[in-house]
């Protein structure tokens, strides 16, 4: 049992990671190349099955919430009915059925757009806090933020055409340099994690501390 | 055996990186002590959990809606540590997931952490929640948790997309101490604007080494730093050579 929980996952990581990595760089024999393709396909299949298990977890938690009458338990009925009802509808009548499309277009899409639109207010309040000039760094952030905002909208150009040029300079030089530096660091970090998985040194995903 | 076209430079870089990687792993395996600089985001984890314990509020932990990648693997190390600390301090931890496969692994990690902490009975299966793989539903579910269960700490470590801003700001509004970290650099400014502590660039990927202080992983982190020096060397050498009309480095990376 311990072998199944620790050694097997590590060796699967070593084997799968090595094959996929080799297939990216070397023209390997066709059957080995197929293994790489299979590994990537299995991942999609496993993810689909795992989604079903996730849905099971969702149902269990909301059923418990109703059973124990926890706070806002009545909304759990909405979740359960929507999850089961829409799944059954999709299985029985396919995704092209008018009722399926009607619910998607008139319930899901507007709700989704509404939630996403709230982001505008969250961004505004975050900007307000971040842009307060409490120290030198925050003052630079405030100044560059104001210039980029003015340079990105028509009214900024109407006030002074130079905002546009300054915005382009900020975006092309300091901003690009910082972002590329972070990207290189993150890419090396990803390579490091991947090598640790391939060499069997990374074990955080197997549980424990 | 032939190389795939356009990968020669990458292969050389990977070989060099792997050699450095094993050099430092070998050094740490032989007992050489290597030190990692302090990372405020990781040091703040205990502070965040302690605050939740004092306030009697749960810790909230989430990975974002991105796929199961190196960000999630690195985040698992943090989750194992945070879960163990929560178990020891009798503080609830709520984990929300957007991916089914991450949900399964999360359940196992948190359960193991409670077992290792000697409190297997304190593990609450209902606190490891799959909420939705759809971004807006995922955000709505977490906003609901914030309002109903009011976590005292909000830890967001993983592959985040546009949900980063909403979750971080909503967490700030309920007064939670927040640590954000992602390898998706485009989301880092949102975390910086709204979180108390942010893990920038490759900081998230050293979680296992920093938190666990596992010698072999510390060696791997040193290799990452040498990789940065190697990259810097290539950039500087490439710039100087290209300016003087020699495209050796540029051509090598294109081959």
Boltz contact constraints between the chains, C-beta under 6 A:
constraints:
  - contact:
      token1: [A, 25]
      token2: [B, 4]
      max_distance: 6.0
  - contact:
      token1: [A, 25]
      token2: [B, 7]
      max_distance: 6.0
  - contact:
      token1: [A, 25]
      token2: [B, 11]
      max_distance: 6.0
  - contact:
      token1: [A, 26]
      token2: [B, 1]
      max_distance: 6.0
  - contact:
      token1: [A, 27]
      token2: [B, 2]
      max_distance: 6.0
  - contact:
      token1: [A, 47]
      token2: [B, 101]
      max_distance: 6.0
  - contact:
      token1: [A, 50]
      token2: [B, 100]
      max_distance: 6.0
  - contact:
      token1: [A, 50]
      token2: [B, 101]
      max_distance: 6.0
  - contact:
      token1: [A, 50]
      token2: [B, 104]
      max_distance: 6.0
  - contact:
      token1: [A, 51]
      token2: [B, 100]
      max_distance: 6.0
  - contact:
      token1: [A, 53]
      token2: [B, 100]
      max_distance: 6.0
  - contact:
      token1: [A, 54]
      token2: [B, 100]
      max_distance: 6.0
  - contact:
      token1: [A, 54]
      token2: [B, 103]
      max_distance: 6.0
  - contact:
      token1: [A, 54]
      token2: [B, 130]
      max_distance: 6.0
  - contact:
      token1: [A, 57]
      token2: [B, 130]
      max_distance: 6.0
  - contact:
      token1: [A, 58]
      token2: [B, 130]
      max_distance: 6.0
  - contact:
      token1: [A, 61]
      token2: [B, 126]
      max_distance: 6.0
  - contact:
      token1: [A, 61]
      token2: [B, 129]
      max_distance: 6.0
  - contact:
      token1: [A, 64]
      token2: [B, 126]
      max_distance: 6.0
  - contact:
      token1: [A, 71]
      token2: [B, 148]
      max_distance: 6.0
  - contact:
      token1: [A, 72]
      token2: [B, 148]
      max_distance: 6.0
  - contact:
      token1: [A, 112]
      token2: [B, 136]
      max_distance: 6.0
  - contact:
      token1: [A, 115]
      token2: [B, 136]
      max_distance: 6.0
  - contact:
      token1: [A, 115]
      token2: [B, 139]
      max_distance: 6.0
  - contact:
      token1: [A, 115]
      token2: [B, 140]
      max_distance: 6.0
  - contact:
      token1: [A, 116]
      token2: [B, 136]
      max_distance: 6.0
  - contact:
      token1: [A, 119]
      token2: [B, 165]
      max_distance: 6.0
  - contact:
      token1: [A, 119]
      token2: [B, 166]
      max_distance: 6.0
  - contact:
      token1: [A, 122]
      token2: [B, 165]
      max_distance: 6.0
  - contact:
      token1: [A, 122]
      token2: [B, 166]
      max_distance: 6.0
  - contact:
      token1: [A, 122]
      token2: [B, 169]
      max_distance: 6.0
  - contact:
      token1: [A, 123]
      token2: [B, 165]
      max_distance: 6.0
  - contact:
      token1: [A, 126]
      token2: [B, 169]
      max_distance: 6.0
  - contact:
      token1: [A, 126]
      token2: [B, 193]
      max_distance: 6.0
  - contact:
      token1: [A, 126]
      token2: [B, 194]
      max_distance: 6.0
  - contact:
      token1: [A, 130]
      token2: [B, 193]
      max_distance: 6.0
  - contact:
      token1: [A, 179]
      token2: [B, 185]
      max_distance: 6.0
  - contact:
      token1: [A, 182]
      token2: [B, 185]
      max_distance: 6.0
  - contact:
      token1: [A, 182]
      token2: [B, 201]
      max_distance: 6.0
  - contact:
      token1: [A, 183]
      token2: [B, 185]
      max_distance: 6.0
  - contact:
      token1: [A, 184]
      token2: [B, 231]
      max_distance: 6.0
  - contact:
      token1: [A, 185]
      token2: [B, 201]
      max_distance: 6.0
  - contact:
      token1: [A, 185]
      token2: [B, 202]
      max_distance: 6.0
  - contact:
      token1: [A, 186]
      token2: [B, 183]
      max_distance: 6.0
  - contact:
      token1: [A, 186]
      token2: [B, 185]
      max_distance: 6.0
  - contact:
      token1: [A, 186]
      token2: [B, 201]
      max_distance: 6.0
  - contact:
      token1: [A, 186]
      token2: [B, 202]
      max_distance: 6.0
  - contact:
      token1: [A, 188]
      token2: [B, 202]
      max_distance: 6.0
  - contact:
      token1: [A, 188]
      token2: [B, 224]
      max_distance: 6.0
  - contact:
      token1: [A, 188]
      token2: [B, 227]
      max_distance: 6.0
  - contact:
      token1: [A, 189]
      token2: [B, 202]
      max_distance: 6.0
  - contact:
      token1: [A, 189]
      token2: [B, 205]
      max_distance: 6.0
  - contact:
      token1: [A, 190]
      token2: [B, 70]
      max_distance: 6.0
  - contact:
      token1: [A, 192]
      token2: [B, 205]
      max_distance: 6.0
  - contact:
      token1: [A, 192]
      token2: [B, 220]
      max_distance: 6.0
  - contact:
      token1: [A, 192]
      token2: [B, 224]
      max_distance: 6.0
  - contact:
      token1: [A, 193]
      token2: [B, 70]
      max_distance: 6.0
  - contact:
      token1: [A, 193]
      token2: [B, 73]
      max_distance: 6.0
  - contact:
      token1: [A, 193]
      token2: [B, 74]
      max_distance: 6.0
  - contact:
      token1: [A, 193]
      token2: [B, 205]
      max_distance: 6.0
  - contact:
      token1: [A, 195]
      token2: [B, 21]
      max_distance: 6.0
  - contact:
      token1: [A, 196]
      token2: [B, 220]
      max_distance: 6.0
  - contact:
      token1: [A, 201]
      token2: [B, 216]
      max_distance: 6.0
  - contact:
      token1: [A, 204]
      token2: [B, 76]
      max_distance: 6.0
  - contact:
      token1: [A, 204]
      token2: [B, 77]
      max_distance: 6.0
  - contact:
      token1: [A, 204]
      token2: [B, 80]
      max_distance: 6.0
  - contact:
      token1: [A, 204]
      token2: [B, 208]
      max_distance: 6.0
  - contact:
      token1: [A, 205]
      token2: [B, 73]
      max_distance: 6.0
  - contact:
      token1: [A, 205]
      token2: [B, 76]
      max_distance: 6.0
  - contact:
      token1: [A, 205]
      token2: [B, 105]
      max_distance: 6.0
  - contact:
      token1: [A, 207]
      token2: [B, 108]
      max_distance: 6.0
  - contact:
      token1: [A, 207]
      token2: [B, 109]
      max_distance: 6.0
  - contact:
      token1: [A, 207]
      token2: [B, 112]
      max_distance: 6.0
  - contact:
      token1: [A, 208]
      token2: [B, 112]
      max_distance: 6.0
  - contact:
      token1: [A, 208]
      token2: [B, 116]
      max_distance: 6.0
  - contact:
      token1: [A, 209]
      token2: [B, 80]
      max_distance: 6.0
  - contact:
      token1: [A, 209]
      token2: [B, 81]
      max_distance: 6.0
  - contact:
      token1: [A, 209]
      token2: [B, 84]
      max_distance: 6.0
  - contact:
      token1: [A, 209]
      token2: [B, 113]
      max_distance: 6.0
  - contact:
      token1: [A, 209]
      token2: [B, 116]
      max_distance: 6.0
